[in-house]
Amino acid sequence: MSELIEIRGLTKAYDRQHVAVNNISLTLPRGKIIGLLGPNGSGKTTLIKMLNGLLTPTQGTILINGRPVGIETKAHVAYLPDRTYLAGNQKIVNILEYFCDFYADFSRERAIGMLQGLGIDPAAKMNTLSKGTKEKVQLILVMSRNADLYVLDEPIAGVDPAARDYILRTIVNNYDPSATVLISTHLIGDVEQVLDEVIFMRYGHLVLYTSVDNIREQHGKSVDAYFREVFAC
């Protein structure tokens, strides 16, 4: 099956005045790195939380690997939230052991290799690390899983520009070609080099879903430039 995610008539309304996601239908294939792009308040985070089973849709359905979002799909989705969630007094090495116990698809060897690549000491405690280094550790934990879907919410927002290329290479080199990576970010110019496709959202609506190549060929612009044109940024 080439389709990984099937979304049909998806809506999330907190009340009548606040519809975060409004009747979205979308099919996402395997083997792609997809940018989820839109201004603040466009519904990106709400969509991400529904994909991860953290929010329940008001209407519509989401299928991952042909199955409704639930316990079975959570085992195949690796999620990087936009906030630090790891306990500050824990050592990285202990967190690795926890992930080994909790996720059958977690590779400790891959995680150690990425930590070494970024010069991060596995014996360090989380509360001794900078904000950017904490976010690198969280990304390493996510990308050390052999998941079908990686959902990354602002994976490079808190890191210095020098580390961004390394992190993007880490994303590209550490997921199975049959898996898909969904990246939500405001730093479009930094990530578009690795994107295959993009989703544009605004006010909870799907504005555009297309390939990066189509944008460049049809509009003669980068994704970043076309995004700014569409949203008049």
PASEBA-1860 file (N, C-alpha, C; in nm, 3 decimals):
! residues 233
1> MSELIEIR> 0.085/-0.119/0.000/0.000/0.000/0.000/0.089/0.124/0.000 ~ 0.074/0.211/-0.103/0.159/0.330/-0.114/0.110/0.444/-0.025 ~ -0.019/0.443/0.011/-0.071/0.549/0.097/-0.043/0.515/0.243 ~ 0.007/0.611/0.316/0.033/0.591/0.458/-0.077/0.654/0.543 ~ -0.119/0.775/0.506/-0.220/0.849/0.583/-0.338/0.883/0.493 ~ -0.458/0.853/0.539/-0.580/0.892/0.468/-0.666/0.975/0.563 ~ -0.689/1.099/0.525/-0.769/1.192/0.606/-0.894/1.227/0.527 ~ -1.010/1.210/0.587/-1.136/1.236/0.518/-1.229/1.322/0.603
9> GLTKAYDR> -1.265/1.440/0.549/-1.361/1.528/0.615/-1.325/1.564/0.758 ~ -1.195/1.583/0.783/-1.148/1.602/0.920/-1.177/1.742/0.972 ~ -1.243/1.749/1.086/-1.277/1.876/1.150/-1.250/1.866/1.299 ~ -1.193/1.972/1.354/-1.180/1.984/1.499/-1.229/2.122/1.540 ~ -1.343/2.124/1.610/-1.402/2.250/1.657/-1.402/2.249/1.809 ~ -1.344/2.352/1.868/-1.346/2.365/2.014/-1.478/2.426/2.060 ~ -1.534/2.512/1.976/-1.670/2.562/1.992/-1.710/2.623/1.857 ~ -1.825/2.684/1.848/-1.873/2.733/1.718/-1.783/2.841/1.660
17> QHVAVNNI> -1.718/2.917/1.747/-1.633/3.026/1.700/-1.489/2.983/1.674 ~ -1.450/2.866/1.724/-1.311/2.823/1.714/-1.304/2.686/1.647 ~ -1.292/2.688/1.515/-1.277/2.566/1.435/-1.131/2.561/1.392 ~ -1.052/2.478/1.458/-0.907/2.476/1.434/-0.872/2.405/1.304 ~ -0.945/2.298/1.272/-0.926/2.226/1.145/-1.063/2.209/1.083 ~ -1.076/2.249/0.955/-1.208/2.262/0.895/-1.221/2.176/0.768 ~ -1.277/2.057/0.785/-1.317/1.970/0.672/-1.201/1.943/0.574 ~ -1.092/1.891/0.630/-0.975/1.860/0.548/-0.981/1.715/0.499
25> SLTLPRGK> -0.952/1.696/0.371/-0.937/1.562/0.313/-0.802/1.559/0.243 ~ -0.725/1.452/0.270/-0.586/1.449/0.225/-0.535/1.305/0.231 ~ -0.459/1.265/0.131/-0.394/1.135/0.132/-0.244/1.156/0.116 ~ -0.166/1.105/0.211/-0.022/1.124/0.209/0.047/0.989/0.183 ~ 0.143/0.987/0.092/0.209/0.862/0.055/0.324/0.826/0.148 ~ 0.375/0.708/0.129/0.496/0.666/0.198/0.619/0.724/0.128 ~ 0.730/0.725/0.200/0.857/0.757/0.139/0.879/0.902/0.103 ~ 0.809/0.994/0.172/0.822/1.136/0.142/0.857/1.215/0.268
33> IIGLLGPN> 0.925/1.328/0.247/0.943/1.427/0.352/0.853/1.545/0.316 ~ 0.756/1.572/0.402/0.649/1.666/0.370/0.650/1.781/0.469 ~ 0.648/1.902/0.418/0.641/2.019/0.503/0.497/2.058/0.531 ~ 0.465/2.076/0.658/0.332/2.124/0.700/0.348/2.271/0.736 ~ 0.299/2.359/0.649/0.333/2.501/0.656/0.208/2.587/0.666 ~ 0.219/2.695/0.742/0.109/2.789/0.755/0.137/2.889/0.864 ~ 0.071/3.003/0.862/0.089/3.103/0.967/0.042/3.050/1.103 ~ 0.076/3.123/1.208/0.025/3.089/1.341/-0.127/3.086/1.338
41> GSGKTTLI> -0.186/2.987/1.404/-0.331/2.977/1.409/-0.392/2.910/1.288 ~ -0.310/2.845/1.206/-0.363/2.783/1.084/-0.417/2.643/1.107 ~ -0.390/2.584/1.224/-0.441/2.451/1.255/-0.338/2.341/1.248 ~ -0.211/2.374/1.227/-0.106/2.274/1.210/-0.091/2.187/1.335 ~ -0.080/2.251/1.450/-0.058/2.176/1.573/-0.179/2.090/1.608 ~ -0.298/2.142/1.583/-0.419/2.061/1.606/-0.420/1.938/1.517 ~ -0.385/1.954/1.390/-0.377/1.839/1.300/-0.274/1.739/1.349 ~ -0.159/1.787/1.391/-0.053/1.699/1.442/-0.103/1.621/1.563
49> KMLNGLLT> -0.171/1.688/1.654/-0.219/1.620/1.775/-0.324/1.515/1.742 ~ -0.406/1.539/1.641/-0.503/1.437/1.601/-0.434/1.317/1.536 ~ -0.328/1.341/1.459/-0.252/1.231/1.401/-0.191/1.143/1.510 ~ -0.156/1.205/1.622/-0.093/1.133/1.732/-0.192/1.082/1.836 ~ -0.320/1.104/1.812/-0.421/1.057/1.906/-0.431/1.138/2.033 ~ -0.375/1.259/2.034/-0.380/1.345/2.151/-0.506/1.431/2.154 ~ -0.570/1.445/2.039/-0.700/1.511/2.029/-0.793/1.423/1.947 ~ -0.921/1.428/1.979/-1.022/1.352/1.907/-1.091/1.443/1.806
57> PTQGTILI> -1.103/1.401/1.680/-1.173/1.484/1.582/-1.318/1.507/1.619 ~ -1.370/1.624/1.583/-1.512/1.651/1.597/-1.590/1.575/1.490 ~ -1.535/1.573/1.370/-1.592/1.497/1.258/-1.478/1.444/1.173 ~ -1.509/1.343/1.091/-1.413/1.292/0.995/-1.327/1.180/1.051 ~ -1.238/1.131/0.967/-1.156/1.015/1.004/-1.011/1.035/0.964 ~ -0.923/0.968/1.037/-0.782/0.956/1.002/-0.747/0.808/1.005 ~ -0.689/0.759/0.897/-0.637/0.623/0.893/-0.486/0.629/0.872 ~ -0.413/0.554/0.953/-0.268/0.539/0.936/-0.241/0.391/0.916
65> NGRPVGIE> -0.178/0.359/0.803/-0.162/0.217/0.767/-0.297/0.146/0.758 ~ -0.401/0.220/0.719/-0.533/0.161/0.704/-0.608/0.142/0.834 ~ -0.553/0.190/0.944/-0.616/0.171/1.075/-0.650/0.305/1.139 ~ -0.762/0.313/1.209/-0.796/0.437/1.280/-0.690/0.470/1.385 ~ -0.672/0.599/1.411/-0.575/0.641/1.512/-0.612/0.581/1.646 ~ -0.515/0.516/1.711/-0.539/0.450/1.838/-0.411/0.384/1.886 ~ -0.426/0.284/1.972/-0.309/0.217/2.030/-0.220/0.156/1.923 ~ -0.280/0.093/1.822/-0.200/0.027/1.718/-0.121/0.128/1.636
73> TKAHVAYL> -0.181/0.240/1.602/-0.109/0.339/1.520/-0.003/0.412/1.601 ~ -0.027/0.433/1.730/0.072/0.503/1.813/0.204/0.429/1.817 ~ 0.199/0.297/1.804/0.321/0.218/1.804/0.405/0.240/1.679 ~ 0.347/0.304/1.578/0.417/0.323/1.451/0.439/0.470/1.417 ~ 0.407/0.559/1.512/0.423/0.703/1.490/0.522/0.757/1.592 ~ 0.627/0.823/1.543/0.726/0.887/1.630/0.701/1.038/1.628 ~ 0.678/1.095/1.744/0.632/1.235/1.755/0.732/1.320/1.831 ~ 0.771/1.432/1.770/0.855/1.531/1.836/0.771/1.655/1.861
81> PDRTYLAG> 0.730/1.681/1.987/0.650/1.801/2.016/0.739/1.925/2.012 ~ 0.676/2.042/2.014/0.751/2.167/2.007/0.797/2.216/2.143 ~ 0.776/2.136/2.247/0.821/2.172/2.381/0.901/2.057/2.442 ~ 0.997/2.094/2.529/1.075/1.993/2.599/0.985/1.918/2.698 ~ 0.994/1.787/2.696/0.909/1.706/2.784/0.988/1.611/2.873 ~ 1.120/1.605/2.859/1.201/1.511/2.936/1.234/1.568/3.074 ~ 1.235/1.482/3.174/1.263/1.525/3.312/1.405/1.579/3.324 ~ 1.419/1.692/3.391/1.548/1.759/3.399/1.655/1.685/3.476
89> NQKIVNIL> 1.615/1.604/3.577/1.714/1.537/3.660/1.758/1.402/3.603 ~ 1.708/1.365/3.486/1.745/1.238/3.425/1.872/1.252/3.341 ~ 1.954/1.148/3.344/2.068/1.141/3.254/2.020/1.091/3.117 ~ 2.087/1.137/3.013/2.049/1.096/2.878/2.055/0.944/2.865 ~ 2.158/0.883/2.921/2.174/0.738/2.908/2.057/0.663/2.971 ~ 2.001/0.717/3.080/1.885/0.654/3.143/1.760/0.670/3.057 ~ 1.750/0.786/2.989/1.638/0.808/2.899/1.645/0.710/2.782 ~ 1.766/0.683/2.733/1.783/0.585/2.626/1.732/0.447/2.670
97> EYFCDFYA> 1.764/0.409/2.792/1.718/0.280/2.842/1.566/0.276/2.852 ~ 1.507/0.386/2.895/1.362/0.394/2.903/1.300/0.377/2.765 ~ 1.356/0.445/2.665/1.303/0.433/2.529/1.321/0.291/2.476 ~ 1.432/0.227/2.509/1.452/0.087/2.467/1.343/-0.003/2.523 ~ 1.305/0.021/2.648/1.201/-0.060/2.713/1.062/-0.028/2.658 ~ 1.039/0.099/2.625/0.904/0.144/2.588/0.873/0.122/2.441 ~ 0.974/0.137/2.354/0.951/0.126/2.210/1.031/0.008/2.153 ~ 0.959/-0.088/2.097/1.024/-0.205/2.040/1.111/-0.170/1.919
105> DFSRERAI> 1.081/-0.056/1.855/1.154/-0.019/1.733/1.267/0.082/1.760 ~ 1.302/0.103/1.888/1.406/0.201/1.922/1.545/0.140/1.912 ~ 1.638/0.212/1.846/1.776/0.166/1.830/1.868/0.248/1.920 ~ 1.917/0.186/2.026/2.009/0.255/2.116/2.139/0.289/2.044 ~ 2.184/0.198/1.959/2.309/0.220/1.886/2.298/0.343/1.795 ~ 2.186/0.357/1.727/2.166/0.472/1.640/2.166/0.600/1.723 ~ 2.100/0.598/1.839/2.095/0.716/1.924/2.233/0.756/1.974 ~ 2.311/0.658/2.018/2.446/0.687/2.066/2.530/0.747/1.954
113> GMLQGLGI> 2.517/0.693/1.833/2.592/0.745/1.720/2.558/0.891/1.691 ~ 2.429/0.926/1.698/2.388/1.064/1.672/2.432/1.158/1.785 ~ 2.426/1.110/1.909/2.476/1.190/2.021/2.623/1.221/2.004 ~ 2.701/1.120/1.966/2.843/1.140/1.944/2.867/1.238/1.829 ~ 2.785/1.228/1.724/2.799/1.317/1.610/2.779/1.463/1.645 ~ 2.695/1.488/1.747/2.668/1.625/1.791/2.751/1.663/1.914 ~ 2.839/1.571/1.959/2.924/1.602/2.074/2.849/1.612/2.204 ~ 2.741/1.535/2.219/2.660/1.538/2.341/2.695/1.417/2.428
121> DPAAKMNT> 2.729/1.441/2.553/2.769/1.336/2.646/2.646/1.260/2.696 ~ 2.638/1.129/2.670/2.522/1.052/2.717/2.507/1.051/2.869 ~ 2.616/1.079/2.940/2.610/1.079/3.087/2.558/1.211/3.143 ~ 2.537/1.309/3.057/2.491/1.440/3.104/2.345/1.435/3.148 ~ 2.312/1.519/3.248/2.174/1.533/3.290/2.105/1.639/3.204 ~ 1.976/1.619/3.182/1.902/1.711/3.096/1.906/1.854/3.149 ~ 1.903/1.873/3.281/1.898/2.009/3.336/2.032/2.082/3.328 ~ 2.136/2.015/3.278/2.265/2.082/3.258/2.282/2.127/3.113
129> LSKGTKEK> 2.185/2.096/3.028/2.197/2.124/2.885/2.128/2.254/2.848 ~ 2.174/2.317/2.742/2.107/2.435/2.689/1.975/2.394/2.625 ~ 1.890/2.493/2.601/1.761/2.465/2.537/1.781/2.398/2.401 ~ 1.875/2.450/2.323/1.900/2.393/2.192/1.949/2.250/2.198 ~ 2.036/2.219/2.296/2.087/2.083/2.309/1.978/1.987/2.355 ~ 1.890/2.034/2.442/1.776/1.952/2.484/1.690/1.914/2.363 ~ 1.669/2.010/2.273/1.587/1.983/2.155/1.659/1.885/2.061 ~ 1.791/1.894/2.054/1.866/1.797/1.974/1.849/1.656/2.031
137> VQLILVMS> 1.855/1.645/2.163/1.838/1.513/2.227/1.700/1.457/2.196 ~ 1.597/1.542/2.205/1.461/1.495/2.175/1.450/1.447/2.030 ~ 1.511/1.521/1.938/1.507/1.481/1.797/1.579/1.347/1.777 ~ 1.693/1.330/1.843/1.766/1.205/1.833/1.682/1.088/1.881 ~ 1.611/1.107/1.991/1.526/1.000/2.044/1.419/0.960/1.942 ~ 1.359/1.060/1.879/1.253/1.034/1.781/1.309/0.963/1.658 ~ 1.421/1.014/1.605/1.477/0.959/1.482/1.549/0.826/1.503 ~ 1.563/0.783/1.628/1.623/0.653/1.657/1.520/0.542/1.658
145> RNADLYVL> 1.396/0.577/1.632/1.292/0.476/1.617/1.277/0.436/1.471 ~ 1.237/0.315/1.447/1.211/0.266/1.311/1.061/0.273/1.287 ~ 1.010/0.396/1.277/0.866/0.419/1.268/0.819/0.426/1.123 ~ 0.688/0.423/1.105/0.629/0.444/0.972/0.606/0.592/0.945 ~ 0.578/0.667/1.052/0.551/0.810/1.038/0.626/0.885/1.147 ~ 0.703/0.986/1.104/0.772/1.075/1.197/0.704/1.212/1.188 ~ 0.654/1.261/1.299/0.586/1.390/1.303/0.671/1.485/1.387 ~ 0.728/1.585/1.322/0.824/1.673/1.387/0.768/1.815/1.390
153> DEPIAGVD> 0.741/1.865/1.510/0.684/1.999/1.527/0.798/2.096/1.561 ~ 0.834/2.181/1.466/0.942/2.280/1.481/1.073/2.215/1.528 ~ 1.128/2.121/1.450/1.247/2.047/1.495/1.375/2.129/1.498 ~ 1.382/2.243/1.425/1.506/2.320/1.423/1.489/2.461/1.478 ~ 1.375/2.489/1.539/1.346/2.626/1.583/1.440/2.672/1.692 ~ 1.481/2.580/1.780/1.559/2.622/1.896/1.707/2.598/1.884 ~ 1.756/2.561/1.765/1.898/2.529/1.751/1.968/2.636/1.667 ~ 2.098/2.646/1.687/2.175/2.746/1.615/2.186/2.708/1.468
161> PAARDYIL> 2.205/2.806/1.380/2.210/2.778/1.236/2.316/2.675/1.198 ~ 2.427/2.672/1.272/2.534/2.578/1.239/2.490/2.432/1.257 ~ 2.396/2.410/1.349/2.351/2.273/1.376/2.234/2.231/1.288 ~ 2.172/2.326/1.219/2.051/2.294/1.143/2.078/2.195/1.029 ~ 2.187/2.217/0.956/2.220/2.126/0.846/2.243/1.986/0.898 ~ 2.313/1.975/1.012/2.337/1.842/1.069/2.205/1.776/1.107 ~ 2.115/1.852/1.166/1.987/1.796/1.209/1.906/1.751/1.088 ~ 1.906/1.832/0.982/1.833/1.795/0.862/1.893/1.670/0.799
169> RTIVNNYD> 2.024/1.659/0.799/2.088/1.536/0.748/2.049/1.417/0.835 ~ 2.040/1.442/0.967/1.998/1.336/1.058/1.858/1.286/1.024 ~ 1.768/1.379/0.993/1.632/1.342/0.956/1.632/1.260/0.827 ~ 1.705/1.309/0.727/1.707/1.243/0.596/1.769/1.104/0.604 ~ 1.875/1.091/0.683/1.952/0.966/0.683/1.903/0.862/0.782 ~ 1.806/0.898/0.865/1.767/0.805/0.971/1.619/0.769/0.970 ~ 1.560/0.767/0.852/1.426/0.710/0.842/1.423/0.615/0.724 ~ 1.341/0.513/0.737/1.328/0.411/0.633/1.263/0.473/0.510
177> PSATVLIS> 1.310/0.436/0.388/1.250/0.493/0.266/1.100/0.465/0.251 ~ 1.049/0.365/0.322/0.906/0.337/0.315/0.826/0.417/0.417 ~ 0.895/0.496/0.500/0.830/0.579/0.601/0.811/0.720/0.545 ~ 0.737/0.801/0.620/0.714/0.940/0.582/0.748/1.030/0.699 ~ 0.806/1.146/0.668/0.837/1.247/0.769/0.750/1.370/0.743 ~ 0.677/1.413/0.845/0.594/1.533/0.838/0.657/1.638/0.927 ~ 0.702/1.749/0.868/0.773/1.853/0.942/0.689/1.980/0.943 ~ 0.651/2.024/1.062/0.585/2.154/1.077/0.691/2.256/1.117
185> THLIGDVE> 0.701/2.366/1.041/0.805/2.464/1.071/0.770/2.600/1.014 ~ 0.829/2.703/1.074/0.822/2.838/1.019/0.949/2.872/0.942 ~ 1.053/2.790/0.960/1.182/2.815/0.896/1.188/2.746/0.761 ~ 1.103/2.792/0.671/1.085/2.724/0.542/1.213/2.725/0.460 ~ 1.281/2.837/0.458/1.403/2.847/0.380/1.510/2.750/0.423 ~ 1.510/2.713/0.551/1.611/2.621/0.602/1.578/2.475/0.572 ~ 1.448/2.441/0.561/1.412/2.300/0.545/1.375/2.261/0.403 ~ 1.347/2.359/0.316/1.291/2.322/0.186/1.387/2.238/0.103
193> QVLDEVIF> 1.517/2.244/0.135/1.614/2.163/0.063/1.589/2.013/0.080 ~ 1.523/1.972/0.188/1.500/1.830/0.212/1.355/1.789/0.184 ~ 1.268/1.884/0.152/1.126/1.853/0.136/1.096/1.796/-0.003 ~ 1.008/1.697/-0.007/0.955/1.645/-0.134/0.822/1.710/-0.169 ~ 0.739/1.733/-0.066/0.605/1.787/-0.086/0.574/1.887/0.024 ~ 0.472/1.970/0.001/0.432/2.067/0.103/0.281/2.072/0.115 ~ 0.237/2.099/0.237/0.096/2.125/0.268/0.089/2.268/0.319 ~ 0.005/2.351/0.258/-0.020/2.486/0.307/-0.156/2.486/0.377
201> MRYGHLVL> -0.161/2.540/0.499/-0.286/2.555/0.572/-0.306/2.700/0.615 ~ -0.434/2.740/0.621/-0.469/2.873/0.671/-0.609/2.868/0.731 ~ -0.622/2.921/0.854/-0.751/2.927/0.924/-0.820/2.790/0.927 ~ -0.741/2.684/0.942/-0.796/2.550/0.953/-0.827/2.483/0.822 ~ -0.810/2.553/0.710/-0.840/2.498/0.578/-0.713/2.451/0.507 ~ -0.728/2.352/0.423/-0.621/2.310/0.334/-0.618/2.406/0.215 ~ -0.505/2.476/0.198/-0.490/2.572/0.089/-0.424/2.506/-0.031 ~ -0.325/2.420/-0.005/-0.247/2.361/-0.114/-0.178/2.235/-0.066
209> YTSVDNIR> -0.177/2.134/-0.150/-0.092/2.017/-0.128/-0.031/1.981/-0.262 ~ 0.102/1.995/-0.271/0.169/1.971/-0.399/0.315/1.936/-0.373 ~ 0.384/1.903/-0.482/0.526/1.871/-0.469/0.609/1.999/-0.476 ~ 0.727/1.993/-0.418/0.820/2.105/-0.425/0.860/2.130/-0.570 ~ 0.878/2.024/-0.646/0.914/2.039/-0.788/0.807/2.115/-0.865 ~ 0.680/2.088/-0.835/0.571/2.159/-0.904/0.575/2.309/-0.878 ~ 0.603/2.345/-0.754/0.611/2.488/-0.720/0.724/2.554/-0.799 ~ 0.837/2.488/-0.804/0.952/2.547/-0.872/0.931/2.553/-1.023
217> EQHGKSVD> 0.868/2.447/-1.079/0.849/2.443/-1.224/0.735/2.535/-1.270 ~ 0.623/2.534/-1.196/0.505/2.610/-1.239/0.514/2.757/-1.202 ~ 0.581/2.787/-1.092/0.583/2.926/-1.045/0.721/2.989/-1.051 ~ 0.823/2.907/-1.076/0.958/2.960/-1.087/1.009/3.022/-0.959 ~ 0.964/2.969/-0.846/1.001/3.026/-0.716/1.038/2.915/-0.619 ~ 1.110/2.954/-0.517/1.135/2.862/-0.407/1.007/2.843/-0.328 ~ 1.004/2.741/-0.245/0.888/2.719/-0.159/0.869/2.838/-0.066 ~ 0.979/2.888/-0.010/0.972/3.001/0.082/0.912/3.124/0.013
225> AYFREVFA> 0.959/3.154/-0.108/0.908/3.271/-0.181/0.761/3.253/-0.218 ~ 0.723/3.132/-0.260/0.584/3.108/-0.298/0.493/3.113/-0.176 ~ 0.540/3.061/-0.065/0.464/3.069/0.060/0.435/3.214/0.096 ~ 0.536/3.299/0.086/0.520/3.440/0.119/0.420/3.508/0.024 ~ 0.420/3.464/-0.101/0.325/3.520/-0.196/0.183/3.477/-0.163 ~ 0.164/3.349/-0.137/0.031/3.296/-0.108/-0.028/3.358/0.017 ~ 0.056/3.374/0.119/0.006/3.424/0.246/0.036/3.572/0.268 ~ 0.092/3.636/0.165/0.122/3.779/0.172/0.198/3.815/0.296
233> C> 0.304/3.736/0.320/0.385/3.760/0.439/0.486/3.873/0.415
END
